[in-house]
Each structure stands twice: as C-alpha cells, then as structure tokens.
Amino acid sequence: MNNLRPFQIALLGFFGFLMLAFLVFIALFRGGPSEKEQLYGDSVVIWGILDQRTFTRVLSDLRIDIPEFGVVTYIEKDPRTLDGDLINAIADGQSPDLVLLPHTALAKHRTKLIPLSFDTISPRTFQDTYLEGASIFMLSDGVYGIPFAVDPLVMYWNRDLFASNNLVFPPATWEETIQSTVPILTKKNSNLELIQSGIAFGEYGNVTHAKDILAMLMMQSGSPMVTEADGAYTVALEQSTVTNISPLQSSLSFYTQFSLPTSIDYSWNRSQQLDKLKFLGGGLALYFGKGSELNELRAQNPNLNFDIAVVPQSQGAPASTRRTYGDFYAFVVPKASANPGGAFAVAQQLSQPDTAAKILSAIGLAPARRDLIALGTLDPYTSVLYTSAVVSRGWLDPSPTQTEIVFKDMIEGITSGRARLSEAAADAVTSIKLLFK
C-alpha cells in the first residue's frame, strides 16, 4: 500500500465508495416484508375435518396468485377426535392458528376462541352476508367464526322402488309420507316380518342421523332448541314459537310410531341393518342423510337409481317453520393461536366467493354466503343442497358425544317400554341442562 501512487489510491477510494453505495442501495430498495407477508405472518396452521386433498389443491392454486399464501398449511383431522386433539394441542402449547369448526363444537369450545367484536363486523353486515342459520356463530358478545359451509340434511329416495309402485314423486309433506308413501313402500312377508321399508324412523342404533332427524322435527315444530344470552344458555326443546304443544314430545311421538308393530306406519325395528346400508342395498325407499354423502352413495353402489329432495315439511305449516337440520362450518381462531392476525386474514381470503366456491364444489357442501347461494347452480343435485341450506338450522350442543347418549337413552326408553314418552322427554331435557353447567 505504501508503494501506491496518489492516482491509484484515489481510484481505490472511488471504487470503495461505489461498493458502499451499492450496498446501501440494496439495503434501501430491498425493503422489509410486503404488506401481504406482514398480513399472513410466518405461519398459519389450519385444522379441519374436511378433505385434505381438496384443501391442499386449492392452497396450491392460491399460491400462484398470492405467493405469500405459502405460509398456510391445512391439516385434516378425524371428526371423532377433533375435540380432544384441540384441547390437548392448546394444553401443550401447540394450538393451530385457525380451525374450520362445526357449529356443534361451538358451545363446548367457546371460551377457547377469539370473538370478533360487533365493531369489527356488525350484526347487520353479518346477516346480509351469511345465511340465517349461520347466525349460530353470532353470540351475545361477538362473532365467533367466519361462516364457510353448510351440510344440510336431505332426503334420498330410491327411484326404482317408487316407480315400481306407481309413485311418481317423493313426498313433500309428512302427511303424504305417512298416508301414502310409507304404507305403499313398506313390504312384509307372511310372518309379518319387514322385507322392505318405506322409511327408517323409530329406532336410534341403526338410524345414522337419528339425533339430527329429531332436531329437524323439533325445529319444524317451532322449537328454538337452545338460546344464549349474556353467556348463559337456555334449553328450550319443549318450547315452541308457533304452538302450545311440546316440540320434543310431538317429535318423539311422530318419530317412534314407525317402530311400533301395532302402528299402521310400522316400517322399521331394531333388528334391521343400518339404514344407510339398507338403502344402498335397495331395501329402503327413503334415507335421510347429509348432502355431503351424495358422492359416497354413488361410489358404494353405482347401480343404485336414486335422487335427492328437500326433507318433507308439515302441510300448511307457516314459512317460519320450514326447516331442515344442517351442520354449519366456520373458521374460528383459538386464543392460543401464535398468529391470530394472520389467521383471521387467511380466513377472510378463503371465505371470498371465488375461493369458497372452488373448495365447496369439490367437497360437495353448500356455501354459507348468501351471494353464492343467489348465483344458483345448474346441477340438479347441488340445487337441492342450496335450497336446503337456506332453511337449515343447527343448535348449540353442549357436548355432541354426551347428547348422543341422552337422545339414544330417550328413544330406546320409549321404544322398549321402559319409560313413558313424557318422562323420557323430561329426563332428556334435565340431562342436557346439566351438560351446560
């Protein structure tokens, strides 16, 4: 260095200055994280019980237009273990950031979730955006989830059984169901044993959706099921907005008559195989199942000629009681989430009409958004799901596994003769009230 001439020293200083300026330029213009990167954060882990492949495919498509969505991961959970998995994950400090939660788990996990204040989303905005049944996520202290999907209870009917008995249409009312459909489509042998059933009502263990069917019947009788105010829950299974008759007792009476051998509507008993399997085998005319079961039924018996319809309603019933049961799904954020801001941002993006429509069409669920329902569909099966979704309702279940036991004991107590109908109903209401304490 001591041998360098002044010109060389100046030249080296100039290049040194250029290098420093270049480094400063890179530092300044590289900038910090983009707004979207800041919006979603470093990682958003989603849990849900819906199909893993579908969600993964949609997330991959989203990353093309929104590279920042690369931080989002979806993990499919078993619906039978979701509750326990969530509780354990929170306790271990490994909570997911976002959960696609069914409404049936809302009451149980409410204290673990972050509600959106009504300043963030007003009741008016919520009601204008989502179907009425989705309001189950809007409790007295805020909105506990961003509604996403509905899986309504629908009526599957065997076209061949109907046609072979000169029946053209599935029943639209319960009166039609009991007066013509069931008597015509129920067949007995010489020993009065059931060899073909019109409807699979009356028992619990071999009726796949017995609890949901009873809830549907109670809602059609005007029951609000369970109400919430200021964090307190009121069990209203025996109260009606349209009649003085107990919805629970009238629904139990209607439901169990189909398993009484002395009834003219006798069409089912506990010796029958599971209703879903009997329908697949062609021995059951009407099967009440979820809309999401459509593709499964097709796959399990491609030769079964069946269709779907909206569940029957009571003849002459007011529009306010036009109901079916539905499972509502919403994106909820646990309080234990490491990235709640990013989780809400991801939920909003996934709930946008284009994205939601893509996911739901692949899964076979109806959208919870009014605008997507209003667009309609040309698919004859999906159109029934949409129609059913509009009149779908759920209820605030304190513990799905425990209320399954309550409903089972109630029905089997009646059908076995162990308990009178009124006593079984009263015991069930008491048991459900205790589950909320």
C-alpha positions as CSV (number, residue, x, y, z in Angstrom):
1,M,0.0,0.0,0.0
2,N,2.9,2.3,0.8
3,N,4.1,2.0,-2.8
4,L,0.8,3.1,-4.4
5,R,0.8,6.4,-6.3
6,P,-1.8,9.1,-5.3
7,F,-3.8,8.3,-8.5
8,Q,-4.1,4.6,-7.6
9,I,-5.1,5.5,-4.0
10,A,-7.8,7.8,-5.3
11,L,-9.1,5.1,-7.7
12,L,-9.3,2.5,-5.0
13,G,-11.2,5.0,-2.8
14,F,-13.6,5.7,-5.6
15,F,-14.4,2.0,-6.1
16,G,-14.7,1.6,-2.4
17,F,-17.3,4.4,-2.4
18,L,-19.2,2.7,-5.2
19,M,-19.3,-0.6,-3.4
20,L,-20.6,1.0,-0.2
21,A,-23.2,3.0,-2.2
22,F,-24.3,-0.2,-3.9
23,L,-24.7,-2.0,-0.5
24,V,-26.7,0.9,0.8
25,F,-28.9,0.9,-2.4
26,I,-29.6,-2.9,-1.9
27,A,-30.5,-2.4,1.7
28,L,-32.8,0.5,1.0
29,F,-34.6,-0.8,-2.0
30,R,-34.9,-4.4,-0.9
31,G,-37.2,-3.1,1.8
32,G,-39.0,-5.0,4.6
33,P,-41.7,-7.6,4.2
34,S,-44.6,-6.9,1.9
35,E,-48.0,-5.9,3.3
36,K,-49.3,-9.4,2.5
37,E,-46.3,-11.1,4.1
38,Q,-46.9,-9.0,7.2
39,L,-50.7,-9.7,6.9
40,Y,-50.3,-13.5,7.0
41,G,-47.2,-13.7,9.2
42,D,-44.7,-16.5,9.2
43,S,-47.1,-19.5,9.5
44,V,-50.8,-20.2,9.7
45,V,-51.8,-23.8,10.5
46,I,-55.4,-24.7,9.8
47,W,-57.2,-27.7,11.3
48,G,-60.4,-29.0,9.8
49,I,-62.4,-32.2,9.2
50,L,-62.9,-31.6,5.5
51,D,-60.9,-33.3,2.8
52,Q,-57.1,-32.8,2.9
53,R,-56.5,-33.2,-0.9
54,T,-59.1,-30.6,-1.8
55,F,-57.7,-28.0,0.5
56,T,-54.2,-28.7,-0.5
57,R,-55.1,-28.3,-4.1
58,V,-56.9,-25.0,-3.5
59,L,-54.0,-23.7,-1.4
60,S,-51.6,-24.6,-4.3
61,D,-53.7,-22.6,-6.7
62,L,-53.9,-19.7,-4.4
63,R,-50.1,-19.5,-4.1
64,I,-49.8,-18.8,-7.8
65,D,-51.6,-15.5,-7.4
66,I,-50.7,-15.0,-3.8
67,P,-47.2,-16.3,-3.1
68,E,-47.5,-15.2,0.5
69,F,-50.0,-18.0,1.0
70,G,-47.1,-20.3,1.1
71,V,-47.1,-19.9,4.9
72,V,-50.5,-21.6,5.1
73,T,-50.9,-25.3,5.9
74,Y,-54.1,-27.3,6.2
75,I,-54.3,-30.5,8.3
76,E,-57.3,-32.8,8.1
77,K,-58.5,-34.1,11.5
78,D,-60.7,-37.0,12.4
79,P,-64.1,-35.6,13.4
80,R,-64.3,-38.2,16.2
81,T,-61.1,-36.9,17.8
82,L,-61.1,-33.2,16.9
83,D,-62.3,-32.0,20.3
84,G,-59.7,-34.0,22.2
85,D,-57.0,-33.1,19.8
86,L,-57.7,-29.4,20.1
87,I,-57.9,-29.5,23.9
88,N,-54.6,-31.4,24.0
89,A,-52.8,-29.1,21.5
90,I,-53.8,-26.0,23.4
91,A,-52.6,-27.5,26.7
92,D,-49.3,-28.5,25.1
93,G,-48.7,-25.0,23.5
94,Q,-49.2,-26.4,20.0
95,S,-52.5,-24.8,19.1
96,P,-53.5,-24.5,15.4
97,D,-53.9,-20.9,14.3
98,L,-57.2,-21.5,12.6
99,V,-59.9,-24.2,12.9
100,L,-62.7,-25.0,10.4
101,L,-65.1,-25.8,13.3
102,P,-68.6,-27.4,13.0
103,H,-71.2,-25.4,15.0
104,T,-71.8,-28.5,17.1
105,A,-68.5,-27.8,18.9
106,L,-69.0,-24.0,19.4
107,A,-70.6,-24.1,22.8
108,K,-68.0,-26.6,24.1
109,H,-65.0,-24.6,22.9
110,R,-66.4,-21.0,23.1
111,T,-64.1,-20.0,26.0
112,K,-61.1,-21.0,24.0
113,L,-61.9,-18.9,20.9
114,I,-61.4,-15.2,20.0
115,P,-64.7,-13.5,19.1
116,L,-64.8,-10.6,16.6
117,S,-66.4,-7.6,18.2
118,F,-69.5,-6.1,16.7
119,D,-67.4,-3.0,15.9
120,T,-65.4,-5.3,13.6
121,I,-68.4,-6.9,11.9
122,S,-71.8,-5.5,12.7
123,P,-74.8,-7.8,13.1
124,R,-76.3,-6.1,10.0
125,T,-73.3,-6.9,7.9
126,F,-73.1,-10.4,9.2
127,Q,-76.8,-11.1,8.5
128,D,-76.6,-9.5,5.0
129,T,-73.6,-11.7,4.1
130,Y,-74.4,-15.1,5.5
131,L,-77.4,-17.4,5.6
132,E,-79.7,-17.1,8.6
133,G,-78.6,-20.4,10.0
134,A,-75.0,-19.2,10.2
135,S,-76.1,-16.8,12.9
136,I,-75.5,-19.6,15.3
137,F,-71.9,-18.3,15.4
138,M,-73.1,-14.8,16.4
139,L,-73.5,-14.9,20.1
140,S,-74.2,-12.1,22.6
141,D,-70.6,-10.9,22.9
142,G,-69.4,-11.1,19.3
143,V,-69.0,-13.2,16.2
144,Y,-67.1,-16.4,17.0
145,G,-66.4,-17.6,13.4
146,I,-66.4,-16.6,9.8
147,P,-69.1,-18.9,8.3
148,F,-67.9,-21.0,5.4
149,A,-70.2,-24.0,4.6
150,V,-73.4,-25.9,5.2
151,D,-74.1,-29.6,5.1
152,P,-77.9,-29.9,5.2
153,L,-79.9,-33.0,6.0
154,V,-81.7,-34.1,2.8
155,M,-84.0,-37.0,1.7
156,Y,-82.5,-39.6,-0.6
157,W,-85.1,-41.6,-2.4
158,N,-85.0,-44.8,-4.5
159,R,-86.4,-44.1,-7.9
160,D,-86.9,-47.7,-8.8
161,L,-88.9,-48.6,-5.7
162,F,-91.1,-45.5,-6.3
163,A,-91.7,-46.3,-10.0
164,S,-92.4,-50.0,-9.4
165,N,-95.2,-48.9,-7.0
166,N,-96.6,-46.2,-9.4
167,L,-95.3,-43.4,-7.2
168,V,-94.0,-40.5,-9.4
169,F,-92.7,-38.0,-6.8
170,P,-91.0,-38.2,-3.4
171,P,-93.2,-37.0,-0.5
172,A,-93.2,-33.2,0.1
173,T,-95.1,-33.3,3.3
174,W,-95.2,-35.5,6.4
175,E,-98.9,-36.1,5.8
176,E,-98.2,-37.5,2.4
177,T,-95.3,-39.6,3.9
178,I,-97.5,-41.4,6.4
179,Q,-100.7,-41.6,4.4
180,S,-99.3,-43.0,1.1
181,T,-95.6,-43.3,0.7
182,V,-94.7,-45.4,3.7
183,P,-97.7,-47.7,3.6
184,I,-97.2,-48.4,-0.1
185,L,-93.4,-48.9,0.0
186,T,-93.3,-51.0,3.2
187,K,-93.5,-54.7,2.5
188,K,-93.9,-57.6,4.9
189,N,-93.7,-61.4,4.4
190,S,-96.3,-63.9,5.6
191,N,-94.9,-63.8,9.1
192,L,-95.3,-60.0,9.2
193,E,-91.5,-59.5,9.1
194,L,-90.2,-56.4,7.3
195,I,-88.6,-57.2,4.0
196,Q,-88.7,-53.7,2.6
197,S,-89.1,-50.4,4.4
198,G,-90.6,-47.1,3.4
199,I,-88.7,-45.1,6.0
200,A,-86.1,-45.8,8.7
201,F,-87.5,-43.8,11.6
202,G,-88.3,-45.1,15.1
203,E,-85.0,-46.5,16.5
204,Y,-81.6,-45.0,17.3
205,G,-78.8,-47.5,17.0
206,N,-79.5,-48.4,13.3
207,V,-80.5,-44.9,12.1
208,T,-77.4,-43.0,11.1
209,H,-78.7,-39.5,11.7
210,A,-81.3,-40.1,14.4
211,K,-80.3,-37.2,16.6
212,D,-80.3,-34.8,13.6
213,I,-83.6,-36.0,12.4
214,L,-85.2,-35.4,15.8
215,A,-83.6,-31.9,15.9
216,M,-85.1,-31.3,12.4
217,L,-88.6,-32.4,13.6
218,M,-88.4,-30.2,16.7
219,M,-87.3,-27.2,14.7
220,Q,-90.2,-27.8,12.3
221,S,-92.5,-27.7,15.4
222,G,-91.2,-24.3,16.3
223,S,-88.5,-25.1,18.9
224,P,-85.6,-22.7,19.2
225,M,-83.7,-25.7,20.7
226,V,-81.1,-23.7,22.8
227,T,-80.9,-20.0,23.2
228,E,-78.0,-17.9,24.5
229,A,-77.9,-14.5,26.3
230,D,-75.1,-12.9,28.2
231,G,-73.1,-16.2,28.2
232,A,-76.0,-18.2,29.7
233,Y,-77.8,-21.0,27.8
234,T,-81.5,-21.8,28.0
235,V,-82.6,-25.3,26.9
236,A,-85.9,-24.8,25.0
237,L,-86.6,-28.2,23.5
238,E,-90.1,-28.2,24.9
239,Q,-90.9,-24.6,23.9
240,S,-92.4,-23.6,20.6
241,T,-92.8,-20.2,18.9
242,V,-95.9,-21.4,17.0
243,T,-97.8,-23.9,19.2
244,N,-98.6,-24.7,22.8
245,I,-97.6,-28.4,22.2
246,S,-94.2,-29.5,23.3
247,P,-92.0,-29.8,20.2
248,L,-89.9,-32.5,21.8
249,Q,-92.8,-34.7,22.8
250,S,-94.7,-34.3,19.5
251,S,-91.5,-35.1,17.5
252,L,-90.8,-38.2,19.7
253,S,-94.4,-39.4,19.2
254,F,-94.1,-38.9,15.4
255,Y,-90.6,-40.5,15.1
256,T,-91.2,-43.6,17.3
257,Q,-94.5,-44.5,15.7
258,F,-92.6,-46.1,12.7
259,S,-91.1,-48.7,15.0
260,L,-94.3,-49.8,16.7
261,P,-95.6,-53.1,15.3
262,T,-99.2,-52.1,16.2
263,S,-98.9,-48.8,14.2
264,I,-100.2,-48.6,10.6
265,D,-96.9,-46.7,9.9
266,Y,-94.8,-49.6,11.1
267,S,-91.8,-49.8,8.8
268,W,-88.6,-50.1,11.0
269,N,-87.3,-52.0,14.0
270,R,-84.0,-52.5,15.8
271,S,-83.3,-55.8,14.0
272,Q,-82.8,-54.0,10.7
273,Q,-79.4,-53.3,9.4
274,L,-78.0,-49.7,9.4
275,D,-80.4,-47.5,7.4
276,K,-77.7,-46.3,5.1
277,L,-76.7,-49.9,4.2
278,K,-80.2,-51.0,3.6
279,F,-80.8,-48.0,1.3
280,L,-77.6,-48.9,-0.6
281,G,-78.9,-52.5,-0.9
282,G,-82.2,-51.3,-2.4
283,G,-84.3,-52.3,0.6
284,L,-85.2,-48.8,1.9
285,A,-87.2,-46.3,0.0
286,L,-86.2,-43.1,1.9
287,Y,-82.9,-42.4,3.6
288,F,-82.3,-39.2,5.5
289,G,-78.7,-38.3,5.2
290,K,-76.3,-35.3,4.8
291,G,-75.8,-33.7,1.4
292,S,-72.1,-34.5,1.6
293,E,-72.9,-38.2,1.4
294,L,-74.0,-38.0,-2.3
295,N,-70.7,-39.0,-3.9
296,E,-70.1,-41.7,-1.3
297,L,-73.5,-43.3,-2.0
298,R,-72.8,-43.2,-5.7
299,A,-69.4,-44.8,-5.3
300,Q,-70.6,-47.5,-3.0
301,N,-73.4,-48.6,-5.3
302,P,-73.1,-47.2,-8.8
303,N,-76.1,-49.2,-9.9
304,L,-78.5,-47.7,-7.4
305,N,-81.0,-45.4,-9.1
306,F,-81.7,-42.7,-6.6
307,D,-82.3,-39.0,-6.3
308,I,-82.4,-36.4,-3.5
309,A,-85.1,-34.0,-2.4
310,V,-85.7,-31.4,0.3
311,V,-86.9,-33.1,3.5
312,P,-90.7,-33.1,4.0
313,Q,-92.5,-30.3,5.9
314,S,-95.8,-30.3,7.7
315,Q,-98.7,-29.5,5.4
316,G,-99.9,-25.9,5.9
317,A,-97.1,-25.1,8.3
318,P,-96.0,-21.4,8.5
319,A,-93.0,-20.3,6.5
320,S,-91.2,-19.6,9.7
321,T,-91.0,-23.3,10.5
322,R,-89.8,-24.5,7.1
323,R,-86.7,-26.2,8.3
324,T,-84.1,-28.9,8.0
325,Y,-81.1,-29.6,10.1
326,G,-77.7,-28.5,8.9
327,D,-74.1,-28.7,10.0
328,F,-72.6,-25.2,9.7
329,Y,-68.8,-24.8,9.4
330,A,-66.9,-21.6,10.2
331,F,-63.3,-20.5,10.5
332,V,-62.6,-19.8,14.2
333,V,-59.3,-18.6,15.8
334,P,-58.2,-20.1,19.2
335,K,-57.0,-17.7,21.8
336,A,-53.8,-19.9,22.0
337,S,-53.0,-19.2,18.3
338,A,-49.5,-17.9,17.8
339,N,-50.6,-15.8,14.9
340,P,-54.3,-14.7,15.3
341,G,-54.0,-11.7,13.0
342,G,-52.6,-13.9,10.2
343,A,-55.3,-16.5,10.9
344,F,-58.2,-14.0,10.5
345,A,-56.6,-12.7,7.3
346,V,-56.3,-16.2,5.9
347,A,-59.9,-17.0,6.9
348,Q,-61.2,-13.9,5.1
349,Q,-59.3,-14.9,2.0
350,L,-60.6,-18.5,2.0
351,S,-64.1,-17.2,2.5
352,Q,-64.0,-14.9,-0.5
353,P,-66.7,-16.0,-3.1
354,D,-64.3,-17.3,-5.8
355,T,-62.2,-19.3,-3.4
356,A,-65.0,-20.6,-1.3
357,A,-66.9,-21.7,-4.4
358,K,-63.9,-23.7,-5.6
359,I,-63.4,-25.6,-2.3
360,L,-67.1,-26.3,-1.7
361,S,-67.9,-27.6,-5.2
362,A,-65.1,-30.1,-4.8
363,I,-66.2,-31.2,-1.3
364,G,-69.9,-31.3,-2.0
365,L,-71.1,-28.7,0.5
366,A,-73.4,-25.7,0.2
367,P,-71.9,-22.2,0.8
368,A,-72.8,-20.2,3.9
369,R,-72.7,-17.0,1.9
370,R,-75.9,-15.5,0.5
371,D,-74.3,-14.2,-2.7
372,L,-73.1,-17.7,-3.7
373,I,-76.5,-19.2,-3.0
374,A,-78.1,-16.5,-5.0
375,L,-75.9,-17.4,-8.0
376,G,-77.7,-20.7,-8.1
377,T,-76.5,-23.8,-9.9
378,L,-77.5,-25.9,-13.0
379,D,-76.6,-29.2,-11.3
380,P,-79.8,-30.9,-10.2
381,Y,-78.3,-32.4,-7.1
382,T,-76.5,-29.3,-5.9
383,S,-79.6,-27.2,-6.4
384,V,-81.3,-29.3,-3.7
385,L,-78.4,-28.7,-1.4
386,Y,-78.7,-24.9,-2.0
387,T,-82.5,-24.9,-1.3
388,S,-81.9,-27.0,1.8
389,A,-79.1,-24.8,3.0
390,V,-81.4,-21.7,3.1
391,V,-83.7,-23.4,5.5
392,S,-81.1,-25.2,7.5
393,R,-80.6,-24.6,11.2
394,G,-78.3,-26.0,13.8
395,W,-78.4,-25.8,17.6
396,L,-76.0,-25.0,20.4
397,D,-75.0,-28.5,21.5
398,P,-73.2,-28.6,24.9
399,S,-71.3,-31.8,24.0
400,P,-72.2,-33.8,20.9
401,T,-70.9,-37.1,22.3
402,Q,-72.9,-36.7,25.6
403,T,-76.1,-35.6,23.9
404,E,-75.8,-38.6,21.6
405,I,-76.2,-40.7,24.7
406,V,-79.0,-38.6,26.0
407,F,-81.0,-38.9,22.8
408,K,-80.3,-42.6,22.5
409,D,-81.5,-43.3,26.0
410,M,-84.6,-41.2,25.4
411,I,-85.7,-43.0,22.3
412,E,-84.7,-46.5,23.4
413,G,-86.5,-45.9,26.7
414,I,-89.7,-45.2,24.8
415,T,-89.4,-48.0,22.2
416,S,-88.5,-50.6,24.8
417,G,-91.4,-49.6,27.1
418,R,-89.1,-48.7,30.0
419,A,-90.3,-45.1,30.1
420,R,-93.4,-43.1,29.1
421,L,-92.8,-40.6,26.4
422,S,-93.3,-37.6,28.6
423,E,-91.0,-39.0,31.3
424,A,-88.3,-39.7,28.7
425,A,-88.6,-36.2,27.3
426,A,-88.3,-34.6,30.7
427,D,-85.3,-36.7,31.7
428,A,-83.5,-35.7,28.4
429,V,-84.1,-32.0,28.9
430,T,-82.8,-32.2,32.5
431,S,-79.7,-34.1,31.3
432,I,-78.9,-31.5,28.6
433,K,-79.3,-28.7,31.1
434,L,-76.8,-30.3,33.3
435,L,-74.3,-30.5,30.4
436,F,-74.3,-26.7,30.2
437,K,-73.3,-26.3,33.9
